[in-house]
Amino acid sequence: MKCDTCGGNFDNRDVTYRIELGGRLIVVENVPARVCGQCGETYFSGPTVERIQKTAWEQQSPSRIIETAVFDFANT
Ligand SMILES: [Zn+2]
């Protein structure tokens, strides 16, 4: 399978997935993904996306808690 965006080849890689839910940033580390070697486009399989969403909604016992710096672009 080739990248839809640029036609490049994919590598299987573990990536960090970030989503915001109710004003809280949720980070899921080591998510298996296919990443385009040329443009960096990242694709997740259906079951992987479902598992990320389930994890984000349930938010039970995270591996660790991190502090996150938030900037307003207008103030930078
Ligand atoms: Zn690509």
N, CA, C, O and the ligand as a Tripos MOL2 file, in Angstrom:
@<TRIPOS>MOLECULE
protein
  305   303    77     0     0
PROTEIN
NO_CHARGES

@<TRIPOS>ATOM
      1 N           0.8370   -1.2090    0.0000 N.3       1 MET1
      2 CA          0.0000    0.0000    0.0000 C.3       1 MET1
      3 C           0.8710    1.2580    0.0000 C.2       1 MET1
      4 O           1.8750    1.3360    0.7090 O.2       1 MET1
      5 N           0.4690    2.2290   -0.8030 N.am      2 LYS2
      6 CA          1.2210    3.4810   -0.9070 C.3       2 LYS2
      7 C           0.4600    4.6190   -0.2310 C.2       2 LYS2
      8 O          -0.7510    4.5460   -0.0210 O.2       2 LYS2
      9 N           1.1980    5.6600    0.0980 N.am      3 CYS3
     10 CA          0.5990    6.8400    0.7280 C.3       3 CYS3
     11 C          -0.3750    7.5310   -0.2190 C.2       3 CYS3
     12 O          -0.0510    7.7670   -1.3830 O.2       3 CYS3
     13 N          -1.5780    7.8590    0.2800 N.am      4 ASP4
     14 CA         -2.5930    8.5470   -0.5380 C.3       4 ASP4
     15 C          -2.1460    9.9470   -0.9210 C.2       4 ASP4
     16 O          -2.5130   10.4580   -1.9790 O.2       4 ASP4
     17 N          -1.3520   10.5630   -0.0540 N.am      5 THR5
     18 CA         -0.9790   11.9590   -0.2510 C.3       5 THR5
     19 C           0.1560   12.1200   -1.2670 C.2       5 THR5
     20 O           0.0720   12.9610   -2.1620 O.2       5 THR5
     21 N           1.2180   11.3150   -1.1320 N.am      6 CYS6
     22 CA          2.3900   11.5400   -1.9870 C.3       6 CYS6
     23 C           2.8540   10.2940   -2.7320 C.2       6 CYS6
     24 O           3.7610   10.3790   -3.5600 O.2       6 CYS6
     25 N           2.2460    9.1310   -2.4520 N.am      7 GLY7
     26 CA          2.6420    7.9000   -3.1390 C.3       7 GLY7
     27 C           3.8830    7.2470   -2.5540 C.2       7 GLY7
     28 O           4.4110    6.2970   -3.1330 O.2       7 GLY7
     29 N           4.3600    7.7450   -1.4080 N.am      8 GLY8
     30 CA          5.5480    7.1780   -0.7570 C.3       8 GLY8
     31 C           5.2420    5.8600   -0.0740 C.2       8 GLY8
     32 O           4.0920    5.4240   -0.0140 O.2       8 GLY8
     33 N           6.2910    5.2320    0.4390 N.am      9 ASN9
     34 CA          6.1380    3.9540    1.1390 C.3       9 ASN9
     35 C           5.9750    4.1670    2.6430 C.2       9 ASN9
     36 O           6.4730    5.1350    3.2190 O.2       9 ASN9
     37 N           5.2630    3.2300    3.2490 N.am     10 PHE10
     38 CA          5.0240    3.3180    4.6880 C.3      10 PHE10
     39 C           6.0490    2.5300    5.4810 C.2      10 PHE10
     40 O           6.5500    1.5010    5.0280 O.2      10 PHE10
     41 N           6.3530    3.0270    6.6650 N.am     11 ASP11
     42 CA          7.1030    2.2680    7.6680 C.3      11 ASP11
     43 C           6.1610    1.9760    8.8180 C.2      11 ASP11
     44 O           5.3170    2.8050    9.1590 O.2      11 ASP11
     45 N           6.2990    0.8090    9.4150 N.am     12 ASN12
     46 CA          5.5680    0.5310   10.6490 C.3      12 ASN12
     47 C           6.3540    1.1380   11.7970 C.2      12 ASN12
     48 O           7.5420    0.8670   11.9690 O.2      12 ASN12
     49 N           5.6710    1.9610   12.5770 N.am     13 ARG13
     50 CA          6.3450    2.6680   13.6640 C.3      13 ARG13
     51 C           5.4040    2.8390   14.8410 C.2      13 ARG13
     52 O           4.1850    2.8710   14.6740 O.2      13 ARG13
     53 N           5.9740    2.9480   16.0270 N.am     14 ASP14
     54 CA          5.1700    3.2850   17.1950 C.3      14 ASP14
     55 C           5.2430    4.7980   17.3850 C.2      14 ASP14
     56 O           6.3290    5.3730   17.4560 O.2      14 ASP14
     57 N           4.0840    5.4310   17.4650 N.am     15 VAL15
     58 CA          4.0480    6.8850   17.5640 C.3      15 VAL15
     59 C           3.2910    7.3140   18.8240 C.2      15 VAL15
     60 O           2.6400    6.5100   19.4930 O.2      15 VAL15
     61 N           3.4020    8.6060   19.1190 N.am     16 THR16
     62 CA          2.6590    9.1760   20.2430 C.3      16 THR16
     63 C           1.4290    9.8690   19.7020 C.2      16 THR16
     64 O           1.5200   10.7200   18.8180 O.2      16 THR16
     65 N           0.2760    9.5000   20.2380 N.am     17 TYR17
     66 CA         -1.0060   10.0360   19.7650 C.3      17 TYR17
     67 C          -1.5380   11.0060   20.8030 C.2      17 TYR17
     68 O          -1.5990   10.6730   21.9870 O.2      17 TYR17
     69 N          -1.9260   12.2100   20.3770 N.am     18 ARG18
     70 CA         -2.4390   13.2240   21.2940 C.3      18 ARG18
     71 C          -3.8550   13.5950   20.8910 C.2      18 ARG18
     72 O          -4.1210   13.8800   19.7230 O.2      18 ARG18
     73 N          -4.7520   13.5920   21.8470 N.am     19 ILE19
     74 CA         -6.0960   14.1000   21.5790 C.3      19 ILE19
     75 C          -6.5290   14.9750   22.7400 C.2      19 ILE19
     76 O          -6.0820   14.7970   23.8730 O.2      19 ILE19
     77 N          -7.4060   15.9250   22.4410 N.am     20 GLU20
     78 CA         -7.9220   16.7880   23.4880 C.3      20 GLU20
     79 C          -9.3710   16.4220   23.7200 C.2      20 GLU20
     80 O         -10.1590   16.2870   22.7840 O.2      20 GLU20
     81 N          -9.7020   16.2650   24.9930 N.am     21 LEU21
     82 CA        -11.0530   15.8380   25.3290 C.3      21 LEU21
     83 C         -11.4920   16.6550   26.5320 C.2      21 LEU21
     84 O         -10.8890   16.5600   27.6010 O.2      21 LEU21
     85 N         -12.5350   17.4560   26.3670 N.am     22 GLY22
     86 CA        -13.0470   18.2770   27.4640 C.3      22 GLY22
     87 C         -11.9880   19.1870   28.0510 C.2      22 GLY22
     88 O         -11.9400   19.3800   29.2660 O.2      22 GLY22
     89 N         -11.1250   19.7550   27.1920 N.am     23 GLY23
     90 CA        -10.1020   20.6910   27.6560 C.3      23 GLY23
     91 C          -8.8780   20.0210   28.2540 C.2      23 GLY23
     92 O          -7.9490   20.7100   28.6750 O.2      23 GLY23
     93 N          -8.8540   18.7030   28.3020 N.am     24 ARG24
     94 CA         -7.6840   17.9850   28.8110 C.3      24 ARG24
     95 C          -6.9840   17.3000   27.6600 C.2      24 ARG24
     96 O          -7.6110   16.7070   26.7820 O.2      24 ARG24
     97 N          -5.6640   17.3970   27.6890 N.am     25 LEU25
     98 CA         -4.8740   16.7290   26.6630 C.3      25 LEU25
     99 C          -4.5900   15.3080   27.1210 C.2      25 LEU25
    100 O          -4.1460   15.0760   28.2460 O.2      25 LEU25
    101 N          -4.8480   14.3790   26.2460 N.am     26 ILE26
    102 CA         -4.5860   12.9760   26.5530 C.3      26 ILE26
    103 C          -3.5270   12.4640   25.5800 C.2      26 ILE26
    104 O          -3.6320   12.6600   24.3690 O.2      26 ILE26
    105 N          -2.5330   11.8230   26.1130 N.am     27 VAL27
    106 CA         -1.4250   11.3250   25.3110 C.3      27 VAL27
    107 C          -1.3830    9.8090   25.4220 C.2      27 VAL27
    108 O          -1.3860    9.2540   26.5210 O.2      27 VAL27
    109 N          -1.3430    9.1510   24.2780 N.am     28 VAL28
    110 CA         -1.1960    7.6970   24.2630 C.3      28 VAL28
    111 C           0.1230    7.3890   23.5610 C.2      28 VAL28
    112 O           0.3000    7.7110   22.3860 O.2      28 VAL28
    113 N           1.0370    6.7680   24.2830 N.am     29 GLU29
    114 CA          2.3700    6.4970   23.7420 C.3      29 GLU29
    115 C           2.4460    5.1070   23.1210 C.2      29 GLU29
    116 O           1.6620    4.2160   23.4450 O.2      29 GLU29
    117 N           3.4090    4.9490   22.2250 N.am     30 ASN30
    118 CA          3.6940    3.6410   21.6060 C.3      30 ASN30
    119 C           2.4980    3.0480   20.8740 C.2      30 ASN30
    120 O           2.1950    1.8620   21.0060 O.2      30 ASN30
    121 N           1.8200    3.8980   20.0970 N.am     31 VAL31
    122 CA          0.6830    3.4370   19.3060 C.3      31 VAL31
    123 C           1.2040    2.9310   17.9570 C.2      31 VAL31
    124 O           1.8900    3.6700   17.2500 O.2      31 VAL31
    125 N           0.8930    1.6940   17.5930 N.am     32 PRO32
    126 CA          1.3670    1.1960   16.3010 C.3      32 PRO32
    127 C           0.6930    1.9370   15.1510 C.2      32 PRO32
    128 O          -0.5310    2.0650   15.1160 O.2      32 PRO32
    129 N           1.4960    2.4210   14.2160 N.am     33 ALA33
    130 CA          0.9630    3.1870   13.0910 C.3      33 ALA33
    131 C           1.8030    2.9010   11.8470 C.2      33 ALA33
    132 O           2.8940    2.3360   11.9210 O.2      33 ALA33
    133 N           1.2620    3.3080   10.7180 N.am     34 ARG34
    134 CA          2.0480    3.3000    9.4850 C.3      34 ARG34
    135 C           2.3430    4.7380    9.1450 C.2      34 ARG34
    136 O           1.4280    5.5510    9.0100 O.2      34 ARG34
    137 N           3.6160    5.0590    9.0050 N.am     35 VAL35
    138 CA          4.0250    6.4360    8.7630 C.3      35 VAL35
    139 C           4.6990    6.5120    7.4020 C.2      35 VAL35
    140 O           5.5940    5.7220    7.0990 O.2      35 VAL35
    141 N           4.2650    7.4720    6.5780 N.am     36 CYS36
    142 CA          4.8600    7.6530    5.2510 C.3      36 CYS36
    143 C           6.2930    8.1740    5.3950 C.2      36 CYS36
    144 O           6.5340    9.1640    6.0850 O.2      36 CYS36
    145 N           7.2320    7.5010    4.7410 N.am     37 GLY37
    146 CA          8.6420    7.8890    4.8090 C.3      37 GLY37
    147 C           8.9200    9.2040    4.1190 C.2      37 GLY37
    148 O           9.9420    9.8350    4.3900 O.2      37 GLY37
    149 N           8.0330    9.6380    3.2290 N.am     38 GLN38
    150 CA          8.2670   10.8780    2.4860 C.3      38 GLN38
    151 C           7.5960   12.0910    3.1210 C.2      38 GLN38
    152 O           8.2540   13.1010    3.3740 O.2      38 GLN38
    153 N           6.2800   12.0000    3.3820 N.am     39 CYS39
    154 CA          5.5700   13.2000    3.8420 C.3      39 CYS39
    155 C           5.1700   13.1230    5.3100 C.2      39 CYS39
    156 O           4.6850   14.1050    5.8720 O.2      39 CYS39
    157 N           5.3690   11.9640    5.9360 N.am     40 GLY40
    158 CA          5.0830   11.8550    7.3650 C.3      40 GLY40
    159 C           3.6180   11.6160    7.7060 C.2      40 GLY40
    160 O           3.2500   11.5780    8.8800 O.2      40 GLY40
    161 N           2.7910   11.4560    6.6950 N.am     41 GLU41
    162 CA          1.3760   11.1420    6.9130 C.3      41 GLU41
    163 C           1.2750    9.8650    7.7610 C.2      41 GLU41
    164 O           1.9640    8.8780    7.5040 O.2      41 GLU41
    165 N           0.4090    9.9060    8.7680 N.am     42 THR42
    166 CA          0.3100    8.7860    9.7000 C.3      42 THR42
    167 C          -1.0650    8.1460    9.6130 C.2      42 THR42
    168 O          -2.0890    8.8290    9.6440 O.2      42 THR42
    169 N          -1.0700    6.8250    9.5050 N.am     43 TYR43
    170 CA         -2.3330    6.0970    9.4250 C.3      43 TYR43
    171 C          -2.4190    5.0900   10.5630 C.2      43 TYR43
    172 O          -1.4440    4.4230   10.9080 O.2      43 TYR43
    173 N          -3.6390    4.9990   11.1450 N.am     44 PHE44
    174 CA         -3.8820    4.0180   12.1930 C.3      44 PHE44
    175 C          -4.9370    3.0510   11.7060 C.2      44 PHE44
    176 O          -5.8310    3.4280   10.9490 O.2      44 PHE44
    177 N          -4.8400    1.8160   12.1330 N.am     45 SER45
    178 CA         -5.8580    0.8310   11.7580 C.3      45 SER45
    179 C          -7.1410    1.0990   12.5410 C.2      45 SER45
    180 O          -7.1130    1.7480   13.5870 O.2      45 SER45
    181 N          -8.2670    0.5950   12.0290 N.am     46 GLY46
    182 CA         -9.5650    0.7870   12.6770 C.3      46 GLY46
    183 C          -9.5730    0.3530   14.1390 C.2      46 GLY46
    184 O          -9.9850    1.1290   15.0020 O.2      46 GLY46
    185 N          -9.1240   -0.8790   14.4420 N.am     47 PRO47
    186 CA         -9.1120   -1.3290   15.8340 C.3      47 PRO47
    187 C          -8.2160   -0.4610   16.7250 C.2      47 PRO47
    188 O          -8.5120   -0.2620   17.9030 O.2      47 PRO47
    189 N          -7.1200    0.0520   16.1540 N.am     48 THR48
    190 CA         -6.2210    0.9230   16.9330 C.3      48 THR48
    191 C          -6.9270    2.2180   17.3020 C.2      48 THR48
    192 O          -6.8360    2.6720   18.4430 O.2      48 THR48
    193 N          -7.6360    2.8200   16.3380 N.am     49 VAL49
    194 CA         -8.3730    4.0580   16.5980 C.3      49 VAL49
    195 C          -9.4500    3.8350   17.6580 C.2      49 VAL49
    196 O          -9.6310    4.6580   18.5550 O.2      49 VAL49
    197 N         -10.1620    2.7150   17.5460 N.am     50 GLU50
    198 CA        -11.2060    2.3940   18.5310 C.3      50 GLU50
    199 C         -10.6220    2.2710   19.9300 C.2      50 GLU50
    200 O         -11.2050    2.7390   20.9080 O.2      50 GLU50
    201 N          -9.4540    1.6290   20.0040 N.am     51 ARG51
    202 CA         -8.8270    1.4290   21.3130 C.3      51 ARG51
    203 C          -8.3560    2.7530   21.8990 C.2      51 ARG51
    204 O          -8.4570    2.9670   23.1070 O.2      51 ARG51
    205 N          -7.8340    3.6560   21.0430 N.am     52 ILE52
    206 CA         -7.4100    4.9820   21.5050 C.3      52 ILE52
    207 C          -8.6160    5.7430   22.0540 C.2      52 ILE52
    208 O          -8.5420    6.3450   23.1260 O.2      52 ILE52
    209 N          -9.7260    5.7130   21.3140 N.am     53 GLN53
    210 CA        -10.9210    6.4440   21.7360 C.3      53 GLN53
    211 C         -11.4640    5.9010   23.0510 C.2      53 GLN53
    212 O         -11.8770    6.6640   23.9240 O.2      53 GLN53
    213 N         -11.4600    4.5920   23.1840 N.am     54 LYS54
    214 CA        -11.9330    3.9530   24.4070 C.3      54 LYS54
    215 C         -11.0490    4.3740   25.5800 C.2      54 LYS54
    216 O         -11.5440    4.7050   26.6580 O.2      54 LYS54
    217 N          -9.7490    4.3550   25.3580 N.am     55 THR55
    218 CA         -8.7880    4.7500   26.3910 C.3      55 THR55
    219 C          -9.0300    6.1910   26.8170 C.2      55 THR55
    220 O          -9.0280    6.5080   28.0060 O.2      55 THR55
    221 N          -9.2420    7.0760   25.8140 N.am     56 ALA56
    222 CA         -9.4350    8.4940   26.0990 C.3      56 ALA56
    223 C         -10.7120    8.7380   26.8940 C.2      56 ALA56
    224 O         -10.7280    9.5630   27.8070 O.2      56 ALA56
    225 N         -11.7680    8.0330   26.5560 N.am     57 TRP57
    226 CA        -13.0450    8.2340   27.2390 C.3      57 TRP57
    227 C         -13.0170    7.7030   28.6510 C.2      57 TRP57
    228 O         -13.5530    8.3210   29.5720 O.2      57 TRP57
    229 N         -12.3960    6.5660   28.8160 N.am     58 GLU58
    230 CA        -12.4170    5.9360   30.1390 C.3      58 GLU58
    231 C         -11.4210    6.5670   31.0990 C.2      58 GLU58
    232 O         -11.7010    6.7180   32.2880 O.2      58 GLU58
    233 N         -10.2480    6.9370   30.5710 N.am     59 GLN59
    234 CA         -9.1950    7.6030   31.3460 C.3      59 GLN59
    235 C          -8.9210    6.9300   32.6830 C.2      59 GLN59
    236 O          -8.8320    7.5940   33.7150 O.2      59 GLN59
    237 N          -8.7900    5.6310   32.6580 N.am     60 GLN60
    238 CA         -8.4960    4.9140   33.8980 C.3      60 GLN60
    239 C          -6.9940    4.6970   34.0310 C.2      60 GLN60
    240 O          -6.3000    4.4060   33.0560 O.2      60 GLN60
    241 N          -6.5250    4.8410   35.2240 N.am     61 SER61
    242 CA         -5.1260    4.6140   35.6120 C.3      61 SER61
    243 C          -4.1070    4.8020   34.4890 C.2      61 SER61
    244 O          -3.5950    3.8300   33.9330 O.2      61 SER61
    245 N          -3.8140    6.0830   34.1560 N.am     62 PRO62
    246 CA         -2.7670    6.3360   33.1580 C.3      62 PRO62
    247 C          -1.3980    5.8610   33.6550 C.2      62 PRO62
    248 O          -1.1770    5.7350   34.8590 O.2      62 PRO62
    249 N          -0.4850    5.6000   32.7180 N.am     63 SER63
    250 CA          0.8610    5.1580   33.0640 C.3      63 SER63
    251 C           1.6000    6.2240   33.8510 C.2      63 SER63
    252 O           2.3440    5.9160   34.7820 O.2      63 SER63
    253 N           1.3920    7.4920   33.4710 N.am     64 ARG64
    254 CA          2.0040    8.5980   34.1900 C.3      64 ARG64
    255 C           1.2670    9.8780   33.8290 C.2      64 ARG64
    256 O           0.5150    9.9150   32.8550 O.2      64 ARG64
    257 N           1.4840   10.9270   34.6160 N.am     65 ILE65
    258 CA          0.8670   12.2310   34.3810 C.3      65 ILE65
    259 C           1.9820   13.2050   34.0120 C.2      65 ILE65
    260 O           3.0200   13.2440   34.6720 O.2      65 ILE65
    261 N           1.7660   13.9970   32.9490 N.am     66 ILE66
    262 CA          2.7710   14.9910   32.5660 C.3      66 ILE66
    263 C           2.1780   16.3880   32.6590 C.2      66 ILE66
    264 O           0.9650   16.5640   32.5520 O.2      66 ILE66
    265 N           3.0350   17.3740   32.8580 N.am     67 GLU67
    266 CA          2.6070   18.7580   32.8010 C.3      67 GLU67
    267 C           2.7900   19.2350   31.3650 C.2      67 GLU67
    268 O           3.7610   18.8640   30.7070 O.2      67 GLU67
    269 N           1.8750   20.0450   30.8840 N.am     68 THR68
    270 CA          1.9570   20.5090   29.5040 C.3      68 THR68
    271 C           1.9230   22.0290   29.4450 C.2      68 THR68
    272 O           1.0540   22.6580   30.0490 O.2      68 THR68
    273 N           2.8660   22.6200   28.7180 N.am     69 ALA69
    274 CA          2.8640   24.0610   28.5030 C.3      69 ALA69
    275 C           1.9120   24.3960   27.3680 C.2      69 ALA69
    276 O           1.9570   23.7710   26.3080 O.2      69 ALA69
    277 N           1.0450   25.3870   27.5890 N.am     70 VAL70
    278 CA          0.0680   25.7660   26.5690 C.3      70 VAL70
    279 C           0.3070   27.2230   26.1850 C.2      70 VAL70
    280 O           0.4010   28.0850   27.0600 O.2      70 VAL70
    281 N           0.4040   27.5050   24.8980 N.am     71 PHE71
    282 CA          0.6320   28.8530   24.4040 C.3      71 PHE71
    283 C          -0.5270   29.3040   23.5330 C.2      71 PHE71
    284 O          -1.1130   28.5050   22.8030 O.2      71 PHE71
    285 N          -0.8540   30.5850   23.6130 N.am     72 ASP72
    286 CA         -1.7740   31.1850   22.6650 C.3      72 ASP72
    287 C          -0.9160   31.7740   21.5510 C.2      72 ASP72
    288 O          -0.0570   32.6180   21.8080 O.2      72 ASP72
    289 N          -1.1400   31.3410   20.3380 N.am     73 PHE73
    290 CA         -0.3040   31.7760   19.2230 C.3      73 PHE73
    291 C          -0.2460   33.2990   19.1040 C.2      73 PHE73
    292 O           0.7840   33.8640   18.7350 O.2      73 PHE73
    293 N          -1.3770   33.9640   19.4230 N.am     74 ALA74
    294 CA         -1.4450   35.4280   19.3290 C.3      74 ALA74
    295 C          -0.4790   36.1160   20.2960 C.2      74 ALA74
    296 O          -0.0900   37.2630   20.0720 O.2      74 ALA74
    297 N          -0.0950   35.4300   21.3560 N.am     75 ASN75
    298 CA          0.8030   36.0140   22.3430 C.3      75 ASN75
    299 C           2.2570   35.6100   22.1650 C.2      75 ASN75
    300 O           3.0920   35.9360   23.0090 O.2      75 ASN75
    301 N           2.5720   34.9170   21.1010 N.am     76 THR76
    302 CA          3.9400   34.4470   20.9010 C.3      76 THR76
    303 C           4.7030   35.3710   19.9870 C.2      76 THR76
    304 O           5.8770   35.1300   19.7060 O.2      76 THR76
    305 ZN          3.2400   10.4510    1.9030 Zn       77 ZN77
@<TRIPOS>BOND
     1     1     2 1
     2     2     3 1
     3     3     4 2
     4     3     5 am
     5     5     6 1
     6     6     7 1
     7     7     8 2
     8     7     9 am
     9     9    10 1
    10    10    11 1
    11    11    12 2
    12    11    13 am
    13    13    14 1
    14    14    15 1
    15    15    16 2
    16    15    17 am
    17    17    18 1
    18    18    19 1
    19    19    20 2
    20    19    21 am
    21    21    22 1
    22    22    23 1
    23    23    24 2
    24    23    25 am
    25    25    26 1
    26    26    27 1
    27    27    28 2
    28    27    29 am
    29    29    30 1
    30    30    31 1
    31    31    32 2
    32    31    33 am
    33    33    34 1
    34    34    35 1
    35    35    36 2
    36    35    37 am
    37    37    38 1
    38    38    39 1
    39    39    40 2
    40    39    41 am
    41    41    42 1
    42    42    43 1
    43    43    44 2
    44    43    45 am
    45    45    46 1
    46    46    47 1
    47    47    48 2
    48    47    49 am
    49    49    50 1
    50    50    51 1
    51    51    52 2
    52    51    53 am
    53    53    54 1
    54    54    55 1
    55    55    56 2
    56    55    57 am
    57    57    58 1
    58    58    59 1
    59    59    60 2
    60    59    61 am
    61    61    62 1
    62    62    63 1
    63    63    64 2
    64    63    65 am
    65    65    66 1
    66    66    67 1
    67    67    68 2
    68    67    69 am
    69    69    70 1
    70    70    71 1
    71    71    72 2
    72    71    73 am
    73    73    74 1
    74    74    75 1
    75    75    76 2
    76    75    77 am
    77    77    78 1
    78    78    79 1
    79    79    80 2
    80    79    81 am
    81    81    82 1
    82    82    83 1
    83    83    84 2
    84    83    85 am
    85    85    86 1
    86    86    87 1
    87    87    88 2
    88    87    89 am
    89    89    90 1
    90    90    91 1
    91    91    92 2
    92    91    93 am
    93    93    94 1
    94    94    95 1
    95    95    96 2
    96    95    97 am
    97    97    98 1
    98    98    99 1
    99    99   100 2
   100    99   101 am
   101   101   102 1
   102   102   103 1
   103   103   104 2
   104   103   105 am
   105   105   106 1
   106   106   107 1
   107   107   108 2
   108   107   109 am
   109   109   110 1
   110   110   111 1
   111   111   112 2
   112   111   113 am
   113   113   114 1
   114   114   115 1
   115   115   116 2
   116   115   117 am
   117   117   118 1
   118   118   119 1
   119   119   120 2
   120   119   121 am
   121   121   122 1
   122   122   123 1
   123   123   124 2
   124   123   125 am
   125   125   126 1
   126   126   127 1
   127   127   128 2
   128   127   129 am
   129   129   130 1
   130   130   131 1
   131   131   132 2
   132   131   133 am
   133   133   134 1
   134   134   135 1
   135   135   136 2
   136   135   137 am
   137   137   138 1
   138   138   139 1
   139   139   140 2
   140   139   141 am
   141   141   142 1
   142   142   143 1
   143   143   144 2
   144   143   145 am
   145   145   146 1
   146   146   147 1
   147   147   148 2
   148   147   149 am
   149   149   150 1
   150   150   151 1
   151   151   152 2
   152   151   153 am
   153   153   154 1
   154   154   155 1
   155   155   156 2
   156   155   157 am
   157   157   158 1
   158   158   159 1
   159   159   160 2
   160   159   161 am
   161   161   162 1
   162   162   163 1
   163   163   164 2
   164   163   165 am
   165   165   166 1
   166   166   167 1
   167   167   168 2
   168   167   169 am
   169   169   170 1
   170   170   171 1
   171   171   172 2
   172   171   173 am
   173   173   174 1
   174   174   175 1
   175   175   176 2
   176   175   177 am
   177   177   178 1
   178   178   179 1
   179   179   180 2
   180   179   181 am
   181   181   182 1
   182   182   183 1
   183   183   184 2
   184   183   185 am
   185   185   186 1
   186   186   187 1
   187   187   188 2
   188   187   189 am
   189   189   190 1
   190   190   191 1
   191   191   192 2
   192   191   193 am
   193   193   194 1
   194   194   195 1
   195   195   196 2
   196   195   197 am
   197   197   198 1
   198   198   199 1
   199   199   200 2
   200   199   201 am
   201   201   202 1
   202   202   203 1
   203   203   204 2
   204   203   205 am
   205   205   206 1
   206   206   207 1
   207   207   208 2
   208   207   209 am
   209   209   210 1
   210   210   211 1
   211   211   212 2
   212   211   213 am
   213   213   214 1
   214   214   215 1
   215   215   216 2
   216   215   217 am
   217   217   218 1
   218   218   219 1
   219   219   220 2
   220   219   221 am
   221   221   222 1
   222   222   223 1
   223   223   224 2
   224   223   225 am
   225   225   226 1
   226   226   227 1
   227   227   228 2
   228   227   229 am
   229   229   230 1
   230   230   231 1
   231   231   232 2
   232   231   233 am
   233   233   234 1
   234   234   235 1
   235   235   236 2
   236   235   237 am
   237   237   238 1
   238   238   239 1
   239   239   240 2
   240   239   241 am
   241   241   242 1
   242   242   243 1
   243   243   244 2
   244   243   245 am
   245   245   246 1
   246   246   247 1
   247   247   248 2
   248   247   249 am
   249   249   250 1
   250   250   251 1
   251   251   252 2
   252   251   253 am
   253   253   254 1
   254   254   255 1
   255   255   256 2
   256   255   257 am
   257   257   258 1
   258   258   259 1
   259   259   260 2
   260   259   261 am
   261   261   262 1
   262   262   263 1
   263   263   264 2
   264   263   265 am
   265   265   266 1
   266   266   267 1
   267   267   268 2
   268   267   269 am
   269   269   270 1
   270   270   271 1
   271   271   272 2
   272   271   273 am
   273   273   274 1
   274   274   275 1
   275   275   276 2
   276   275   277 am
   277   277   278 1
   278   278   279 1
   279   279   280 2
   280   279   281 am
   281   281   282 1
   282   282   283 1
   283   283   284 2
   284   283   285 am
   285   285   286 1
   286   286   287 1
   287   287   288 2
   288   287   289 am
   289   289   290 1
   290   290   291 1
   291   291   292 2
   292   291   293 am
   293   293   294 1
   294   294   295 1
   295   295   296 2
   296   295   297 am
   297   297   298 1
   298   298   299 1
   299   299   300 2
   300   299   301 am
   301   301   302 1
   302   302   303 1
   303   303   304 2
@<TRIPOS>SUBSTRUCTURE
     1 MET1         2 RESIDUE 1 A MET
     2 LYS2         6 RESIDUE 1 A LYS
     3 CYS3        10 RESIDUE 1 A CYS
     4 ASP4        14 RESIDUE 1 A ASP
     5 THR5        18 RESIDUE 1 A THR
     6 CYS6        22 RESIDUE 1 A CYS
     7 GLY7        26 RESIDUE 1 A GLY
     8 GLY8        30 RESIDUE 1 A GLY
     9 ASN9        34 RESIDUE 1 A ASN
    10 PHE10       38 RESIDUE 1 A PHE
    11 ASP11       42 RESIDUE 1 A ASP
    12 ASN12       46 RESIDUE 1 A ASN
    13 ARG13       50 RESIDUE 1 A ARG
    14 ASP14       54 RESIDUE 1 A ASP
    15 VAL15       58 RESIDUE 1 A VAL
    16 THR16       62 RESIDUE 1 A THR
    17 TYR17       66 RESIDUE 1 A TYR
    18 ARG18       70 RESIDUE 1 A ARG
    19 ILE19       74 RESIDUE 1 A ILE
    20 GLU20       78 RESIDUE 1 A GLU
    21 LEU21       82 RESIDUE 1 A LEU
    22 GLY22       86 RESIDUE 1 A GLY
    23 GLY23       90 RESIDUE 1 A GLY
    24 ARG24       94 RESIDUE 1 A ARG
    25 LEU25       98 RESIDUE 1 A LEU
    26 ILE26      102 RESIDUE 1 A ILE
    27 VAL27      106 RESIDUE 1 A VAL
    28 VAL28      110 RESIDUE 1 A VAL
    29 GLU29      114 RESIDUE 1 A GLU
    30 ASN30      118 RESIDUE 1 A ASN
    31 VAL31      122 RESIDUE 1 A VAL
    32 PRO32      126 RESIDUE 1 A PRO
    33 ALA33      130 RESIDUE 1 A ALA
    34 ARG34      134 RESIDUE 1 A ARG
    35 VAL35      138 RESIDUE 1 A VAL
    36 CYS36      142 RESIDUE 1 A CYS
    37 GLY37      146 RESIDUE 1 A GLY
    38 GLN38      150 RESIDUE 1 A GLN
    39 CYS39      154 RESIDUE 1 A CYS
    40 GLY40      158 RESIDUE 1 A GLY
    41 GLU41      162 RESIDUE 1 A GLU
    42 THR42      166 RESIDUE 1 A THR
    43 TYR43      170 RESIDUE 1 A TYR
    44 PHE44      174 RESIDUE 1 A PHE
    45 SER45      178 RESIDUE 1 A SER
    46 GLY46      182 RESIDUE 1 A GLY
    47 PRO47      186 RESIDUE 1 A PRO
    48 THR48      190 RESIDUE 1 A THR
    49 VAL49      194 RESIDUE 1 A VAL
    50 GLU50      198 RESIDUE 1 A GLU
    51 ARG51      202 RESIDUE 1 A ARG
    52 ILE52      206 RESIDUE 1 A ILE
    53 GLN53      210 RESIDUE 1 A GLN
    54 LYS54      214 RESIDUE 1 A LYS
    55 THR55      218 RESIDUE 1 A THR
    56 ALA56      222 RESIDUE 1 A ALA
    57 TRP57      226 RESIDUE 1 A TRP
    58 GLU58      230 RESIDUE 1 A GLU
    59 GLN59      234 RESIDUE 1 A GLN
    60 GLN60      238 RESIDUE 1 A GLN
    61 SER61      242 RESIDUE 1 A SER
    62 PRO62      246 RESIDUE 1 A PRO
    63 SER63      250 RESIDUE 1 A SER
    64 ARG64      254 RESIDUE 1 A ARG
    65 ILE65      258 RESIDUE 1 A ILE
    66 ILE66      262 RESIDUE 1 A ILE
    67 GLU67      266 RESIDUE 1 A GLU
    68 THR68      270 RESIDUE 1 A THR
    69 ALA69      274 RESIDUE 1 A ALA
    70 VAL70      278 RESIDUE 1 A VAL
    71 PHE71      282 RESIDUE 1 A PHE
    72 ASP72      286 RESIDUE 1 A ASP
    73 PHE73      290 RESIDUE 1 A PHE
    74 ALA74      294 RESIDUE 1 A ALA
    75 ASN75      298 RESIDUE 1 A ASN
    76 THR76      302 RESIDUE 1 A THR
    77 ZN77       305 GROUP 0 **** ****
